[in-house]
Amino acid sequence: MTTSPGGARTPDARTPNDALTDVPGLRVGHATLTGSGFLTGTTVVLAPEGGAVTAVDVRGGGPGTRETDALDPRNLVQRIEAITLTGGSAFGLNSASGVMAWLEEQGRGVPVGGPGQVVPVVPGACVFDLGRGGDWRARPCAATGRAAVEAAAASGPHSPVAEGNVGAGTGALVGRVRGGIGTASTVLDSGITVGVLVVANAAGSAIDPATGALYGDFFAGRGPVTYPSPEVHEAAGKRLADAAAANGPAPLNTTLAVVATDAGLTRAQAQKVAGTAHDGIARAVRPVHLLNDGDTVFALATGDRPLDAADPLALNAILAAGADLVTRAIVRAVRAAEPVTTPGGTHLSYGELYGAP
């Protein structure tokens, strides 16, 4: 079992990492488990100390989640310190226990008594990657979650975020090709930053079957879509069909996302952001939100920048940006993924099938 740091990109001065961590105060850590039957991991988004306003919107019919009821705007908890995204299906949700233990040691959580008496509320969600490394029982655990949150805490402000097959995206598939971690960010005209991190592991496909282009490229703001040649597309289709026949039943769910901003949002506004961001999944993956999907989006708001109180529609720019960034992050996840062969199967990547964009 080994760990792997993955890679990251740096395309824009205003958003130096084009990543979730361009939102001030947010940090991301991965724990990646490979070898000895493992092909899985955990990713933690760590909020600034004191937490962030957080909400969630679950659209998939088969979600695996933890502490999402605590994020209901009608309920008590106002701010949370961390979100856990993990492989291992429902078994992997145990990784949040390690995150919770680490936060308690730091004195971070909901105060419930005297000094040091806190209960960290750690919402989380999982993707299905069981058996992809060859061992059905090789799953993230509390130690994996602790490693991920420690990695997040050890990273500096605005650190790059590893993409592709790391953390919760280690064993990810989107349709019949590899998925993984993707991230993106933007700065709005108001100066507000919006950032996104996704774990793309969908039952649906990201590839247009007629052309081989990625659905998300039509909406990701990359300019004109470059279509693969018919010959490349035909060859890719044959390789995918052969791999599907060898690997057996189609892969299971899920796409997870965290949409974050430094704007000051209420919990109701944050929940609207989480809901609208699902549109970004639907632009990049087809179909979505089925009974065997667990599609879940979290929204975080650190509150460093106020919304324009004089404009009742000021939230619209954040809503639109969140959905657009989710689409772009899914494209990045698929493009950053790498092929892998394990006792659990041979899984091809979009890059090896179709080449660089």
HELIX and SHEET records of a PDB file:
HELIX    1   1 LEU A   20  ASP A   22  5                                   3    
HELIX    2   2 ASP A   69  LEU A   71  5                                   3    
HELIX    3   3 SER A   89  GLY A   92  1                                   4    
HELIX    4   4 SER A   95  GLU A  105  1                                  11    
HELIX    5   5 ALA A  142  ALA A  154  1                                  13    
HELIX    6   6 GLY A  167  GLY A  169  5                                   3    
HELIX    7   7 TYR A  215  PHE A  218  5                                   4    
HELIX    8   8 PRO A  230  ASN A  247  1                                  18    
HELIX    9   9 ARG A  267  ALA A  284  1                                  18    
HELIX   10  10 ASN A  316  ALA A  336  1                                  21    
HELIX   11  11 TYR A  350  TYR A  354  1                                   5    
SHEET    1   A 5 ARG A  27  GLY A  35  0                                        
SHEET    2   A 5 PHE A  38  LEU A  46 -1                                        
SHEET    3   A 5 ALA A  82  THR A  86 -1                                        
SHEET    4   A 5 GLY A 124  CYS A 126  1                                        
SHEET    5   A 5 THR A  65  ARG A  66 -1                                        
SHEET    1   B 6 ARG A  79  ILE A  80  0                                        
SHEET    2   B 6 ALA A  52  VAL A  58 -1                                        
SHEET    3   B 6 THR A 296  PRO A 306 -1                                        
SHEET    4   B 6 THR A 255  GLY A 264  1                                        
SHEET    5   B 6 THR A 193  ALA A 200 -1                                        
SHEET    6   B 6 GLY A 180  VAL A 187 -1                                        
SHEET    1   C 2 VAL A 110  PRO A 111  0                                        
SHEET    2   C 2 VAL A 118  VAL A 119 -1                                        
SHEET    1   D 2 LEU A 173  VAL A 174  0                                        
SHEET    2   D 2 VAL A 177  ARG A 178 -1                                        
SHEET    1   E 2 VAL A 340  THR A 342  0                                        
SHEET    2   E 2 GLY A 345  HIS A 347 -1                                        
END                                                                             
